[in-house]
Amino acid sequence: MTTTVQHPAATGDPGPDWFAQVRRLAAERDAVILAHNYQMPAIQDVADHVGDSLALSRLAAESDAGTIVFAGVHFMAETAKILSLDKTVIIPDARAGCSLADTIDADQLRAWKAERPGAAVVAYVNTTAEVKAESDICCTSSNAVEVVRSIPADREVLFLPDMFLGAHVRRLTGRENLHTWLGECHVHADISPDDLVAAVRADADAELYVHPECGCSTSALWMTSSGELAPERTHVLSTGGMLDAARTSTARKVLVATEVGMLHQLRKANAGTDFQPVNPQASCRYMKMITPEKLINALRTGRDEVRVAPDIAERARDAVRKMIAIGNPGSGE
């Protein structure tokens, strides 16, 4: 799910001159600016589109622009390139990595596959192009259950790289033959069960949005089953799912367990609800490496360009397209 943005918000806005300069440079470069939901508010507000990584990559492929400027982390810009090989893809800082994607590389995946020959490899989109190329099919946090259910029940599944999302999928599918890689997003993993319990007990009437990558997602479901959390107020959602829920929410307050950049879009989607973080310190340092100054520099200089070898891109694109063919690709993360 994406949100088309037309005007800057006052909060975190570096100023109208900066905004106008970004838009002028984008027009001169024939560029569309895409910003992930976890970017700082000013970056989100100046972008043409804001959303999750997969939805933005699909928009990149559909855009008439010759250049894609991706304000996000590196694997996201790679995915855009995979789906748009004929376009120039730029990330304002090539050092903006991802702790989750970095937990597995192609060599490690090949070794894991060799341990369990015949297993189907399901790769979360939060992976590098090389890892996608070694996978049978990709998934998002919102369609991971459907992707795994599309695989014959008697076939083993290697699910990577997020162990919390993998546990969530195993719980919902009942697949005992689903094996998870021991990877995690450092930001989501640090939103702990203690954080969740403290936030919920401090405001027992609030609704709860929990990203399935969070270390507290199991605790949320346990508190629901024990009766401490009302099931109708507890939602395990992807970032796109959170936005969908926010748009129609009538809740007084919603506690949000994901990276704090998401709060900007949630508050814009529904000004009548008070959205507050479960952990106010849950900020991704890699996402915040994309600054207003670096965005201007990228538009001026064309750096840093993202390239993916054609053979890697073809195999990775096949894994993404298989996922899309199943339907409901939903949110990238």
VOPAGU-2260 file (C-alpha; in pm, 1 decimal, decimal comma):
REM VOPAGU-2260
SITE   aa  ch    i         X         Y         Z
SITE  MET   A    0       0,0       0,0       0,0
SITE  THR   A    1     136,7     347,0     -89,9
SITE  THR   A    2      41,4     704,7     -23,2
SITE  THR   A    3      89,5     970,6    -290,3
SITE  VAL   A    4     227,7    1283,6    -128,1
SITE  GLN   A    5     175,5    1635,0    -260,2
SITE  HIS   A    6     290,2    1880,0       9,6
SITE  PRO   A    7     546,9    1889,3     289,9
SITE  ALA   A    8     435,9    1868,9     649,5
SITE  ALA   A    9     558,6    2124,6     897,2
SITE  THR   A   10     711,6    1867,0    1132,3
SITE  GLY   A   11    1072,6    1798,9    1038,8
SITE  ASP   A   12    1051,0    2005,5     719,0
SITE  PRO   A   13    1393,3    2156,9     634,6
SITE  GLY   A   14    1217,0    2445,0     459,3
SITE  PRO   A   15    1029,1    2542,6     144,0
SITE  ASP   A   16    1348,4    2629,7     -43,4
SITE  TRP   A   17    1476,5    2274,4       7,1
SITE  PHE   A   18    1143,2    2126,7     -96,3
SITE  ALA   A   19    1128,9    2338,6    -413,3
SITE  GLN   A   20    1490,5    2255,0    -497,2
SITE  VAL   A   21    1426,8    1880,4    -463,7
SITE  ARG   A   22    1124,0    1898,9    -690,5
SITE  ARG   A   23    1313,4    2108,3    -948,8
SITE  LEU   A   24    1611,3    1872,8    -954,1
SITE  ALA   A   25    1383,4    1568,6    -980,8
SITE  ALA   A   26    1213,0    1721,2   -1283,7
SITE  GLU   A   27    1548,1    1802,6   -1446,7
SITE  ARG   A   28    1671,0    1445,1   -1393,9
SITE  ASP   A   29    1340,9    1287,0   -1501,7
SITE  ALA   A   30    1331,6    1118,8   -1161,6
SITE  VAL   A   31    1057,2     980,4    -942,5
SITE  ILE   A   32    1134,9     990,9    -570,1
SITE  LEU   A   33    1024,0     693,1    -362,5
SITE  ALA   A   34    1042,7     697,8      17,6
SITE  HIS   A   35     997,0     413,4     259,4
SITE  ASN   A   36     758,9     449,6     554,0
SITE  TYR   A   37    1055,3     449,2     795,0
SITE  GLN   A   38    1225,4     753,7     642,8
SITE  MET   A   39    1235,5    1083,4     831,4
SITE  PRO   A   40     923,8    1299,4     783,8
SITE  ALA   A   41    1083,2    1555,0     549,6
SITE  ILE   A   42    1195,4    1279,6     310,8
SITE  GLN   A   43     850,4    1122,5     315,1
SITE  ASP   A   44     682,1    1455,3     247,3
SITE  VAL   A   45     895,3    1552,2     -51,1
SITE  ALA   A   46     864,1    1210,8    -219,4
SITE  ASP   A   47     630,1    1130,0    -505,0
SITE  HIS   A   48     524,2     810,0    -330,1
SITE  VAL   A   49     561,3     673,1      21,5
SITE  GLY   A   50     507,9     309,2     111,2
SITE  ASP   A   51     666,5     -28,6     172,2
SITE  SER   A   52     956,3    -158,1     -33,6
SITE  LEU   A   53     771,2    -396,0    -264,7
SITE  ALA   A   54     486,3    -158,4    -345,3
SITE  LEU   A   55     739,2     114,5    -419,9
SITE  SER   A   56     943,0    -116,7    -642,8
SITE  ARG   A   57     632,1    -206,4    -839,3
SITE  LEU   A   58     554,5     164,8    -877,7
SITE  ALA   A   59     909,6     214,7   -1001,6
SITE  ALA   A   60     853,2     -45,8   -1272,1
SITE  GLU   A   61     529,4     121,8   -1378,7
SITE  SER   A   62     666,4     477,0   -1376,1
SITE  ASP   A   63     747,7     663,2   -1696,8
SITE  ALA   A   64    1045,4     827,2   -1525,3
SITE  GLY   A   65    1389,3     724,6   -1645,0
SITE  THR   A   66    1545,2     753,4   -1299,5
SITE  ILE   A   67    1431,4     608,9    -967,5
SITE  VAL   A   68    1560,1     775,3    -651,2
SITE  PHE   A   69    1492,9     530,2    -369,1
SITE  ALA   A   70    1502,9     675,2     -18,8
SITE  GLY   A   71    1531,7     353,5     177,0
SITE  VAL   A   72    1790,9      86,4     245,0
SITE  HIS   A   73    2005,4     -87,2     -12,6
SITE  PHE   A   74    1810,0    -410,9     -66,4
SITE  MET   A   75    1501,7    -200,4    -144,5
SITE  ALA   A   76    1680,0      -9,5    -418,2
SITE  GLU   A   77    1808,0    -343,8    -550,1
SITE  THR   A   78    1452,9    -476,9    -570,2
SITE  ALA   A   79    1349,8    -169,1    -766,6
SITE  LYS   A   80    1639,3    -233,2   -1006,3
SITE  ILE   A   81    1543,5    -600,2   -1040,5
SITE  LEU   A   82    1197,4    -494,5   -1158,4
SITE  SER   A   83    1327,4    -199,4   -1367,5
SITE  LEU   A   84    1651,5    -304,3   -1533,4
SITE  ASP   A   85    1607,2     -44,1   -1807,6
SITE  LYS   A   86    1601,3     243,5   -1556,6
SITE  THR   A   87    1866,5     416,8   -1351,8
SITE  VAL   A   88    1818,4     350,2    -980,0
SITE  ILE   A   89    1987,1     577,5    -726,7
SITE  ILE   A   90    2007,3     548,2    -347,6
SITE  PRO   A   91    2118,8     866,5    -168,6
SITE  ASP   A   92    2363,0     671,3      50,7
SITE  ALA   A   93    2484,6     328,3     -61,4
SITE  ARG   A   94    2599,2     255,5     294,3
SITE  ALA   A   95    2236,9     239,4     411,7
SITE  GLY   A   96    2221,6    -133,3     473,6
SITE  CYS   A   97    1983,3    -360,6     662,5
SITE  SER   A   98    2066,3    -566,9     969,3
SITE  LEU   A   99    1803,3    -825,7     871,5
SITE  ALA   A  100    1916,4    -867,2     510,2
SITE  ASP   A  101    2276,2    -891,3     633,1
SITE  THR   A  102    2201,9   -1200,3     843,3
SITE  ILE   A  103    2225,6   -1428,0     536,9
SITE  ASP   A  104    2420,7   -1419,0     212,1
SITE  ALA   A  105    2406,3   -1635,6     -99,0
SITE  ASP   A  106    2687,5   -1868,6      14,5
SITE  GLN   A  107    2513,7   -1932,9     346,4
SITE  LEU   A  108    2186,3   -2002,4     169,2
SITE  ARG   A  109    2350,6   -2246,3     -73,3
SITE  ALA   A  110    2500,7   -2432,3     222,6
SITE  TRP   A  111    2161,9   -2446,0     398,3
SITE  LYS   A  112    1997,4   -2578,0      82,4
SITE  ALA   A  113    2263,3   -2848,8      57,6
SITE  GLU   A  114    2171,6   -2964,3     410,1
SITE  ARG   A  115    1806,7   -3010,8     310,4
SITE  PRO   A  116    1794,1   -3097,3     -60,4
SITE  GLY   A  117    1448,9   -3068,7    -213,2
SITE  ALA   A  118    1325,8   -2810,4      35,4
SITE  ALA   A  119    1142,8   -2506,8     -99,1
SITE  VAL   A  120    1320,0   -2179,4     -22,2
SITE  VAL   A  121    1092,5   -1891,1      74,9
SITE  ALA   A  122    1275,8   -1558,3      97,0
SITE  TYR   A  123    1126,4   -1253,9     263,7
SITE  VAL   A  124    1163,2    -952,5      34,4
SITE  ASN   A  125    1398,6    -803,3     296,0
SITE  THR   A  126    1692,5    -985,0     135,4
SITE  THR   A  127    1966,1    -906,0    -115,3
SITE  ALA   A  128    1930,8    -970,9    -486,1
SITE  GLU   A  129    2179,1   -1259,2    -462,3
SITE  VAL   A  130    1972,0   -1430,4    -192,4
SITE  LYS   A  131    1649,3   -1380,0    -388,2
SITE  ALA   A  132    1822,3   -1537,6    -688,4
SITE  GLU   A  133    1893,7   -1851,9    -483,1
SITE  SER   A  134    1531,3   -1876,1    -366,1
SITE  ASP   A  135    1227,1   -2048,2    -510,4
SITE  ILE   A  136     977,8   -1777,8    -419,6
SITE  CYS   A  137     966,0   -1452,2    -226,8
SITE  CYS   A  138     707,2   -1337,5      24,9
SITE  THR   A  139     604,3   -1028,1     215,4
SITE  SER   A  140     498,6   -1002,9     577,5
SITE  SER   A  141     134,5    -984,2     470,9
SITE  ASN   A  142     130,3   -1279,0     228,6
SITE  ALA   A  143     392,2   -1511,4     384,3
SITE  VAL   A  144     119,7   -1745,3     509,9
SITE  GLU   A  145     -40,0   -1770,7     163,6
SITE  VAL   A  146     299,3   -1831,1       0,5
SITE  VAL   A  147     386,0   -2113,3     239,5
SITE  ARG   A  148      39,8   -2267,9     200,8
SITE  SER   A  149      96,5   -2275,0    -177,5
SITE  ILE   A  150     380,8   -2524,8    -122,3
SITE  PRO   A  151     279,9   -2893,1     -94,0
SITE  ALA   A  152     232,9   -2985,6     271,4
SITE  ASP   A  153     481,3   -3273,1     254,7
SITE  ARG   A  154     764,5   -3056,7     120,9
SITE  GLU   A  155    1009,6   -2900,9     363,9
SITE  VAL   A  156    1031,6   -2522,1     367,2
SITE  LEU   A  157    1338,1   -2310,4     437,4
SITE  PHE   A  158    1207,1   -1971,8     549,0
SITE  LEU   A  159    1449,2   -1681,1     566,4
SITE  PRO   A  160    1580,7   -1461,9     709,0
SITE  ASP   A  161    1347,5   -1338,5     985,2
SITE  MET   A  162    1293,8   -1588,3    1267,0
SITE  PHE   A  163    1005,1   -1395,6    1422,6
SITE  LEU   A  164     811,3   -1377,6    1097,1
SITE  GLY   A  165     896,2   -1743,7    1035,9
SITE  ALA   A  166     759,2   -1838,5    1378,2
SITE  HIS   A  167     443,8   -1638,8    1303,5
SITE  VAL   A  168     398,2   -1827,5     975,5
SITE  ARG   A  169     460,1   -2165,2    1138,6
SITE  ARG   A  170     205,2   -2083,6    1406,5
SITE  LEU   A  171     -63,3   -1988,7    1153,2
SITE  THR   A  172       3,4   -2270,7     905,3
SITE  GLY   A  173      85,1   -2550,2    1150,3
SITE  ARG   A  174     381,5   -2645,9     927,3
SITE  GLU   A  175     618,5   -2848,0    1145,2
SITE  ASN   A  176     845,9   -2894,9     843,7
SITE  LEU   A  177     908,3   -2519,6     814,8
SITE  HIS   A  178    1263,5   -2432,2     918,7
SITE  THR   A  179    1358,2   -2072,1     994,4
SITE  TRP   A  180    1687,4   -1891,8     958,7
SITE  LEU   A  181    1799,4   -1728,0    1283,2
SITE  GLY   A  182    1791,4   -1372,8    1151,5
SITE  GLU   A  183    1629,6   -1062,9    1291,3
SITE  CYS   A  184    1588,8    -691,2    1235,6
SITE  HIS   A  185    1777,6    -525,8    1520,7
SITE  VAL   A  186    1511,7    -253,6    1552,8
SITE  HIS   A  187    1212,2    -485,9    1564,5
SITE  ALA   A  188    1391,6    -738,7    1784,1
SITE  ASP   A  189    1457,9    -462,3    2036,2
SITE  ILE   A  190    1086,8    -391,9    2075,7
SITE  SER   A  191    1078,4    -638,3    2360,5
SITE  PRO   A  192     801,8    -823,8    2541,4
SITE  ASP   A  193     875,8    -602,5    2843,1
SITE  ASP   A  194     816,9    -291,5    2629,4
SITE  LEU   A  195     486,8    -433,2    2509,4
SITE  VAL   A  196     362,2    -539,0    2851,7
SITE  ALA   A  197     451,5    -201,7    3004,9
SITE  ALA   A  198     282,7      -5,4    2725,9
SITE  VAL   A  199     -33,5    -214,8    2732,2
SITE  ARG   A  200     -68,1    -208,8    3109,4
SITE  ALA   A  201     -20,4     168,4    3111,8
SITE  ASP   A  202    -310,6     214,2    2868,9
SITE  ALA   A  203    -528,8     -96,2    2876,2
SITE  ASP   A  204    -800,2      50,0    2650,7
SITE  ALA   A  205    -567,4     126,3    2359,7
SITE  GLU   A  206    -556,7     -78,6    2040,9
SITE  LEU   A  207    -230,1    -245,7    1942,4
SITE  TYR   A  208     -59,2    -272,7    1603,8
SITE  VAL   A  209     234,6    -517,2    1607,9
SITE  HIS   A  210     466,2    -587,4    1317,0
SITE  PRO   A  211     535,6    -963,2    1283,2
SITE  GLU   A  212     912,0    -898,1    1278,9
SITE  CYS   A  213     893,0    -775,5    1638,3
SITE  GLY   A  214    1042,5    -972,0    1922,5
SITE  CYS   A  215     721,4    -899,0    2114,0
SITE  SER   A  216     476,8   -1047,7    1860,3
SITE  THR   A  217     455,2   -1381,7    2043,1
SITE  SER   A  218     393,7   -1197,5    2371,1
SITE  ALA   A  219     110,9   -1001,9    2209,7
SITE  LEU   A  220     -60,6   -1323,6    2105,2
SITE  TRP   A  221      -0,9   -1477,5    2449,4
SITE  MET   A  222    -154,2   -1174,0    2620,2
SITE  THR   A  223    -449,7   -1203,0    2384,9
SITE  SER   A  224    -502,0   -1571,8    2463,0
SITE  SER   A  225    -473,0   -1503,7    2838,3
SITE  GLY   A  226    -734,3   -1231,0    2821,3
SITE  GLU   A  227    -502,5    -943,7    2915,7
SITE  LEU   A  228    -536,4    -803,5    2563,7
SITE  ALA   A  229    -872,8    -796,7    2390,2
SITE  PRO   A  230    -848,0    -994,8    2062,6
SITE  GLU   A  231   -1053,1    -735,3    1875,4
SITE  ARG   A  232    -799,7    -464,5    1972,8
SITE  THR   A  233    -483,7    -665,1    1894,1
SITE  HIS   A  234    -358,4    -665,2    1534,7
SITE  VAL   A  235     -42,2    -826,4    1391,7
SITE  LEU   A  236       7,9    -626,0    1072,4
SITE  SER   A  237     255,5    -538,8     800,8
SITE  THR   A  238     330,4    -170,0     746,8
SITE  GLY   A  239      74,2    -155,6     466,5
SITE  GLY   A  240    -175,5    -333,9     688,1
SITE  MET   A  241    -118,1     -76,7     961,7
SITE  LEU   A  242    -198,9     205,5     721,9
SITE  ASP   A  243    -513,3      31,3     600,6
SITE  ALA   A  244    -629,0     -20,5     957,4
SITE  ALA   A  245    -542,4     336,4    1057,6
SITE  ARG   A  246    -753,3     491,1     783,6
SITE  THR   A  247   -1073,3     341,5     923,6
SITE  SER   A  248    -983,8     328,1    1292,2
SITE  THR   A  249   -1214,4     492,0    1546,3
SITE  ALA   A  250    -983,2     409,2    1837,4
SITE  ARG   A  251    -890,3     681,0    2083,1
SITE  LYS   A  252    -531,4     554,1    2097,3
SITE  VAL   A  253    -320,4     295,8    1914,5
SITE  LEU   A  254       8,7     158,4    2045,0
SITE  VAL   A  255     241,7      83,0    1753,8
SITE  ALA   A  256     518,4    -178,7    1763,9
SITE  THR   A  257     740,2    -106,1    1464,5
SITE  GLU   A  258    1005,0     145,3    1355,9
SITE  VAL   A  259     902,6     492,6    1472,6
SITE  GLY   A  260     913,9     645,5    1122,5
SITE  MET   A  261     584,6     468,8    1057,4
SITE  LEU   A  262     406,8     701,2    1300,3
SITE  HIS   A  263     428,9     990,4    1052,3
SITE  GLN   A  264     217,4     813,0     790,9
SITE  LEU   A  265     -25,4     673,2    1048,9
SITE  ARG   A  266     -87,5    1019,3    1195,1
SITE  LYS   A  267    -140,7    1165,3     848,7
SITE  ALA   A  268    -384,3     885,6     765,2
SITE  ASN   A  269    -596,7     947,9    1074,9
SITE  ALA   A  270    -560,9    1266,8    1276,1
SITE  GLY   A  271    -839,8    1162,6    1511,9
SITE  THR   A  272    -647,1     874,8    1668,5
SITE  ASP   A  273    -344,9     909,9    1895,0
SITE  PHE   A  274     -70,3     682,7    1758,4
SITE  GLN   A  275     212,3     619,5    2005,3
SITE  PRO   A  276     519,9     392,5    1984,7
SITE  VAL   A  277     554,7      87,7    2206,7
SITE  ASN   A  278     926,7     167,6    2211,8
SITE  PRO   A  279    1010,2     533,4    2133,1
SITE  GLN   A  280    1375,0     435,2    2073,3
SITE  ALA   A  281    1290,0     197,8    1785,5
SITE  SER   A  282    1462,9     400,0    1515,5
SITE  CYS   A  283    1662,9     241,9    1232,8
SITE  ARG   A  284    1998,3     413,9    1197,0
SITE  TYR   A  285    2028,5     286,0     839,7
SITE  MET   A  286    1697,0     436,2     731,9
SITE  LYS   A  287    1794,8     766,6     890,3
SITE  MET   A  288    2118,3     775,3     689,6
SITE  ILE   A  289    1910,0     919,6     405,8
SITE  THR   A  290    1911,8    1288,8     497,1
SITE  PRO   A  291    1773,1    1596,0     315,9
SITE  GLU   A  292    2128,3    1693,2     217,9
SITE  LYS   A  293    2204,4    1348,1      75,0
SITE  LEU   A  294    1882,2    1348,7    -125,1
SITE  ILE   A  295    1976,6    1682,6    -283,8
SITE  ASN   A  296    2327,1    1551,4    -357,7
SITE  ALA   A  297    2189,6    1235,1    -520,3
SITE  LEU   A  298    1968,6    1440,3    -749,6
SITE  ARG   A  299    2255,4    1670,6    -842,1
SITE  THR   A  300    2524,0    1406,5    -900,7
SITE  GLY   A  301    2342,1    1082,5    -982,1
SITE  ARG   A  302    2516,0     902,9    -695,2
SITE  ASP   A  303    2496,1     633,4    -569,4
SITE  GLU   A  304    2372,2     425,0    -861,8
SITE  VAL   A  305    2253,2      71,3    -782,7
SITE  ARG   A  306    2348,0    -204,7   -1023,3
SITE  VAL   A  307    2246,8    -572,8   -1029,0
SITE  ALA   A  308    2407,6    -827,6   -1261,2
SITE  PRO   A  309    2156,0    -928,3   -1530,5
SITE  ASP   A  310    2171,7   -1302,2   -1451,5
SITE  ILE   A  311    2116,4   -1236,8   -1079,5
SITE  ALA   A  312    1833,9    -995,6   -1158,9
SITE  GLU   A  313    1660,0   -1247,5   -1386,8
SITE  ARG   A  314    1660,4   -1524,4   -1125,0
SITE  ALA   A  315    1560,7   -1287,1    -844,6
SITE  ARG   A  316    1281,1   -1140,5   -1056,5
SITE  ASP   A  317    1146,3   -1490,7   -1115,2
SITE  ALA   A  318    1115,7   -1546,8    -739,1
SITE  VAL   A  319     931,7   -1214,5    -699,1
SITE  ARG   A  320     697,7   -1283,8    -991,1
SITE  LYS   A  321     606,3   -1626,8    -851,6
SITE  MET   A  322     499,6   -1454,3    -531,5
SITE  ILE   A  323     291,7   -1196,2    -719,0
SITE  ALA   A  324     124,8   -1473,5    -920,6
SITE  ILE   A  325     -12,8   -1622,5    -599,0
SITE  GLY   A  326    -194,6   -1294,7    -534,1
SITE  ASN   A  327    -216,6   -1051,3    -244,8
SITE  PRO   A  328     150,6    -946,9    -235,8
SITE  GLY   A  329      38,0    -680,4       7,5
SITE  SER   A  330     311,6    -505,3     197,9
SITE  GLY   A  331     682,2    -542,8     138,3
SITE  GLU   A  332     754,1    -550,0     505,9
